[in-house]
Amino acid sequence: MPDVGQKGIQDFTVQESVAPYCKAVVSTTNAMDPCRAIYCKTDGGYVLTMNGEDVTFNNMLAGTIYELSITKSNSANIIHLY
């Protein structure tokens, strides 16, 4: 699969554009490609990196998709959706 982090908005195929997400990756504490959204596996507070800044998000709910573009988190309970 191509590296979606390097694509511009016009570079997605029709299938990628129509499907909300085409790839899921467990978050790490290392920098990753910016994602389209995240899925939270467990309730809690997480430190997410957005635009190079660490931001604490409290009271995130398990089983919820958040439309946030992040590059890393402090927990493997966050799944990056591409």
N, C-alpha and C positions, 0 to 999 in steps of 0.2 A: 504494500500500500504506500502511496506517496506520502511524503512528510507534509501533513496539512498545516503545520505551523509556518511553513514558508510560502503558502499560497496567498494570493490576493483574492479579493472578493469575486473577481471575474474568472478565476482559475478553477473553480469547482465544477465538476461534471453535473449534469442534470440530476443523476441519482444522488450525488452528495448534497446538492442544493435542496432537493425535495425531502430527503431523509433528515430528520432533525440531528441525528448523530450517526456516524459510521465507524467509530472506533472508541474503545474505552480502555483507559490505562490507570492502574493504581498509582496514586500520588506518592512522591518521594520527597525527601528534604533537599534533593538536588534540583537545580533549575531544569524545567521541562519546557516543551513548546507551549505557547498560550493555547488554552482550550476554549471551546464554545460555551461549555457549561460544566457544572460539577454535580456529582451525586454523593449524598452524605449517607454512609452506611450506619452510623451510630449517632444518637443524640449527643450534643456537647458543644463546647467552644473550641474553635480552631483558629490558628494563625495562618492566614492565606496571603500569598504574595501576589499583588496586583500592581502592574506598572512599576515593578522594582521596589514597592513599598510593602512592608509587613503590616497587615491589618488583622485585628482580632475580631472574629465573628462569634458572638455568644448565642446560646440557645438554638443552634442549628438542629433541625429535626431529621431523624433517621427516615430513609425512604423518600427523601425530597430531592428534586433536581433544582438547583439554583443557577440562574443564567448569569454566571460570573466567569470572566476570563482570567484565570490565574496561571502562574507558572510553577508554583510549589505550595506545599502545605506542611504543617508540622505533624501530620498523621497519615497513616495508610488507610484510614477510614474514609478518606476522600478519594473519589474516582473522577479522573479527568475524562470528559466526553468531547470527542472531536467530530 
